[in-house]
Amino acid sequence: MKHDSITRRDFVRGTACAALSASVMGLPFARAAEQSIRSSRVQLVREQAALGNDLKVDVALLKKMLTEALTGLTETKNLKDAYHSLFKESDVIGLVPTKHLNPTHGEVVDLVKSTLMEAGFSADKIVMAQGGPEKPKSCTALIALPCLKAHWLTGIGTVLKNYILYSGRPSSYHDENNSKLGEIWSLPFVKGKTKLILVDALRPLCDKGPQPDPRYLWNYGGLIAGADPVAVETVSLRIISEKRKAMKGEPWPLSPPPLCVEAADKVYGLGTSKMEEIKISQSGWMQDLLL
């Protein structure tokens, strides 16, 4: 089946978007049209001191942030209960961080693994799952651990792009073809496995990514947690967009436009891209929230 890419015009012209939605991945357009208003929860926790002046991560404070994020997301009392509400002890849990060029902080990845083990999950069932198509196949559950960043080939390079290597053909999702990133999440060896998205927003990058250009890095001191990849990406995109606007003093659109976010909702049915449908809970440092 031919997979047509979405252009900016497709989103402006409803009929073009409808035709495309009917053809991509065999998903009928009616599926999106018939969905009732969805409410997806996203938990944002920030601490100004999460990164020191030397950019070293305060691991004790990071653990407090992780606990607040996951207990808030799952409405549980402690981190153990939060994990057990998301995963079965029999699960093989794949951790999927950003690995190259402005990678996920190693402290975030290590902390997720160690707290899973503290919660009773076996170390030999917690695996690193970033890489090619073979990586997620042995996993029964995935935790997406991207860092918050703009990307010069896909607009935003955070949640949806995090699985791009699973496609086996990452370059085919660049430029306007970033609109098709949602199809990777629908591959049979990926679909339904992602139980948690935890975005490393400690020091995001708002332009020129994935290369870590210091002009566009800033200390945000955040973790963003959710189970709906589109909702988490939508919140991530808002933070990046608002930071760019603050830097320029006027709107500064990403290039290429991140068509993947709306397409993940309207074409692939992965979650909601509408801010009004997302329940965002914030705790901690509120200055320059950018939401």
ABEGO torsion letter per residue (X at the ends): XBBBBBBAAAAABAAAAAAAAAABGGBBAAAAAABBBBBBBBBBBBBAAABBAAGBBBAAAAAAAAAAAAAAAAGBABAAAAAAAABBAABBBBBBBBABGGBBBAAAAAAAAAAAAAAGBBAAABBBABEBAAAAAABABBBBBBBBBBBAAAGBABAAAAAAAAAGBAAAABEAAAAAAAAAAABAAABGABABBBBBAABBBABGOABBBAAABBBAGBBBBBABAAAAAAAAAAAAAAAAAAAAGBBBBBOBBBAAAAAAAAAAGAEBABAAABBBBBBEBABGAGX
